[in-house]
Amino acid sequence: MQMNNDEKQRIAKKKVRRLKLFYIHLAGYIVMLVLLSYNLYIVEGPYKNNIISLNLSIIVAWTVFIGIHGFKVFKDRTLFNKNWENKKLKKFAQEEETEKKMWE
C-alpha cells in the first residue's frame, strides 16, 4: 500500500512531536532530579526519614516512567540496523584486502 505525501507528512509531524515531548520530559526529569537530590542532602528534622522515603520513591517512579517514555519514542529505531551492518562488512572487507596486498 502506497502512502501519499499528506500521510507521510502527518506521520513525520507525529514522530517529531513525540520526540519533542520526550526531550521536554527528560529536561524536567533532570531538573527535578537535581532538586530532589539537593533536598535529600539538606533535609533535617523529625520527619527526615519520611521525606527521604518520599523523595526516593518519586525518583524511582519517575525514572521508570522516563524509561518507558523513551522506549515508546525510540522503539522503531534500532542501534545496529542492516544499513550499519552492511557498511561495517564492506569496511572490514576493504581493510582485509589492503592488509593482504601490503604483505604480498
LOZAKOL-813319 format. One record per residue (C-alpha): x, y, z; residue number from 1; residue in one letter. Coordinates in Angstrom, 1 decimal. Layout:
// LOZAKOL-813319
<px->X	py->Y	pz->Z	nr->NUM	rest->A> $
...
//
This chain:
// LOZAKOL-813319
<px->0.0	py->0.0	pz->0.0	nr->1	rest->M> $
<px->1.4	py->3.3	pz->-1.1	nr->2	rest->Q> $
<px->1.2	py->6.4	pz->1.2	nr->3	rest->M> $
<px->0.7	py->9.8	pz->-0.2	nr->4	rest->N> $
<px->2.6	py->12.9	pz->0.9	nr->5	rest->N> $
<px->-0.1	py->14.1	pz->3.3	nr->6	rest->D> $
<px->0.0	py->10.8	pz->5.2	nr->7	rest->E> $
<px->3.8	py->10.8	pz->5.3	nr->8	rest->K> $
<px->3.8	py->14.4	pz->6.5	nr->9	rest->Q> $
<px->1.3	py->13.6	pz->9.2	nr->10	rest->R> $
<px->3.3	py->10.6	pz->10.4	nr->11	rest->I> $
<px->6.5	py->12.7	pz->10.4	nr->12	rest->A> $
<px->4.9	py->15.5	pz->12.4	nr->13	rest->K> $
<px->3.6	py->13.0	pz->14.9	nr->14	rest->K> $
<px->7.1	py->11.5	pz->15.3	nr->15	rest->K> $
<px->8.7	py->14.9	pz->15.8	nr->16	rest->V> $
<px->6.0	py->15.9	pz->18.3	nr->17	rest->R> $
<px->6.6	py->12.7	pz->20.3	nr->18	rest->R> $
<px->10.4	py->13.2	pz->20.2	nr->19	rest->L> $
<px->9.9	py->16.9	pz->21.3	nr->20	rest->K> $
<px->7.7	py->15.9	pz->24.2	nr->21	rest->L> $
<px->10.2	py->13.2	pz->25.3	nr->22	rest->F> $
<px->13.0	py->15.8	pz->25.4	nr->23	rest->Y> $
<px->10.8	py->18.2	pz->27.4	nr->24	rest->I> $
<px->10.0	py->15.3	pz->29.8	nr->25	rest->H> $
<px->13.7	py->14.5	pz->30.1	nr->26	rest->L> $
<px->14.7	py->18.1	pz->30.8	nr->27	rest->A> $
<px->12.0	py->18.3	pz->33.5	nr->28	rest->G> $
<px->13.3	py->15.0	pz->34.9	nr->29	rest->Y> $
<px->16.8	py->16.2	pz->35.1	nr->30	rest->I> $
<px->15.8	py->19.5	pz->36.8	nr->31	rest->V> $
<px->13.7	py->17.7	pz->39.4	nr->32	rest->M> $
<px->16.3	py->15.0	pz->40.0	nr->33	rest->L> $
<px->18.8	py->17.8	pz->40.9	nr->34	rest->V> $
<px->16.3	py->19.5	pz->43.2	nr->35	rest->L> $
<px->15.2	py->16.2	pz->44.9	nr->36	rest->L> $
<px->18.9	py->15.2	pz->45.3	nr->37	rest->S> $
<px->19.6	py->18.5	pz->46.9	nr->38	rest->Y> $
<px->16.6	py->18.1	pz->49.1	nr->39	rest->N> $
<px->17.9	py->14.7	pz->50.3	nr->40	rest->L> $
<px->21.2	py->16.5	pz->51.2	nr->41	rest->Y> $
<px->19.7	py->19.3	pz->53.3	nr->42	rest->I> $
<px->16.7	py->17.6	pz->54.9	nr->43	rest->V> $
<px->16.7	py->17.7	pz->58.7	nr->44	rest->E> $
<px->14.1	py->17.4	pz->61.5	nr->45	rest->G> $
<px->11.8	py->14.8	pz->63.0	nr->46	rest->P> $
<px->10.3	py->13.8	pz->59.6	nr->47	rest->Y> $
<px->13.6	py->13.3	pz->57.9	nr->48	rest->K> $
<px->13.1	py->9.6	pz->57.2	nr->49	rest->N> $
<px->9.6	py->10.2	pz->55.7	nr->50	rest->N> $
<px->10.8	py->13.0	pz->53.5	nr->51	rest->I> $
<px->13.8	py->10.9	pz->52.3	nr->52	rest->I> $
<px->11.4	py->7.9	pz->51.5	nr->53	rest->S> $
<px->9.1	py->10.2	pz->49.6	nr->54	rest->L> $
<px->11.9	py->11.7	pz->47.6	nr->55	rest->N> $
<px->13.4	py->8.3	pz->46.8	nr->56	rest->L> $
<px->10.0	py->7.0	pz->45.8	nr->57	rest->S> $
<px->9.5	py->9.9	pz->43.4	nr->58	rest->I> $
<px->12.9	py->9.5	pz->41.9	nr->59	rest->I> $
<px->12.4	py->5.7	pz->41.3	nr->60	rest->V> $
<px->8.9	py->6.1	pz->39.9	nr->61	rest->A> $
<px->9.9	py->9.0	pz->37.6	nr->62	rest->W> $
<px->13.0	py->7.0	pz->36.4	nr->63	rest->T> $
<px->10.7	py->4.1	pz->35.4	nr->64	rest->V> $
<px->8.3	py->6.5	pz->33.6	nr->65	rest->F> $
<px->11.1	py->8.2	pz->31.7	nr->66	rest->I> $
<px->12.4	py->4.8	pz->30.7	nr->67	rest->G> $
<px->9.0	py->3.7	pz->29.4	nr->68	rest->I> $
<px->8.5	py->7.0	pz->27.6	nr->69	rest->H> $
<px->11.9	py->6.7	pz->26.0	nr->70	rest->G> $
<px->11.2	py->3.2	pz->24.9	nr->71	rest->F> $
<px->7.9	py->4.2	pz->23.3	nr->72	rest->K> $
<px->9.6	py->7.1	pz->21.4	nr->73	rest->V> $
<px->12.7	py->5.2	pz->20.3	nr->74	rest->F> $
<px->11.2	py->1.7	pz->19.8	nr->75	rest->K> $
<px->11.3	py->2.0	pz->16.0	nr->76	rest->D> $
<px->14.9	py->2.9	pz->15.9	nr->77	rest->R> $
<px->17.5	py->0.2	pz->16.2	nr->78	rest->T> $
<px->21.0	py->0.8	pz->17.2	nr->79	rest->L> $
<px->22.6	py->-1.7	pz->14.8	nr->80	rest->F> $
<px->20.3	py->-1.8	pz->11.7	nr->81	rest->N> $
<px->21.0	py->-3.6	pz->8.4	nr->82	rest->K> $
<px->22.5	py->-0.5	pz->6.7	nr->83	rest->N> $
<px->25.0	py->-0.1	pz->9.5	nr->84	rest->W> $
<px->25.9	py->-3.8	pz->9.4	nr->85	rest->E> $
<px->26.4	py->-3.7	pz->5.6	nr->86	rest->N> $
<px->28.7	py->-0.6	pz->5.9	nr->87	rest->K> $
<px->30.8	py->-2.3	pz->8.5	nr->88	rest->K> $
<px->31.1	py->-5.5	pz->6.4	nr->89	rest->L> $
<px->32.3	py->-3.5	pz->3.4	nr->90	rest->K> $
<px->34.8	py->-1.6	pz->5.6	nr->91	rest->K> $
<px->36.3	py->-4.7	pz->7.1	nr->92	rest->F> $
<px->36.5	py->-6.4	pz->3.8	nr->93	rest->A> $
<px->38.4	py->-3.5	pz->2.3	nr->94	rest->Q> $
<px->40.7	py->-3.4	pz->5.3	nr->95	rest->E> $
<px->41.4	py->-7.1	pz->4.9	nr->96	rest->E> $
<px->42.2	py->-6.6	pz->1.1	nr->97	rest->E> $
<px->44.5	py->-3.8	pz->1.9	nr->98	rest->T> $
<px->46.3	py->-5.8	pz->4.6	nr->99	rest->E> $
<px->46.8	py->-8.8	pz->2.2	nr->100	rest->K> $
<px->48.2	py->-6.6	pz->-0.5	nr->101	rest->K> $
<px->50.5	py->-4.9	pz->1.9	nr->102	rest->M> $
<px->52.2	py->-8.2	pz->2.9	nr->103	rest->W> $
<px->52.3	py->-9.7	pz->-0.6	nr->104	rest->E> $
//
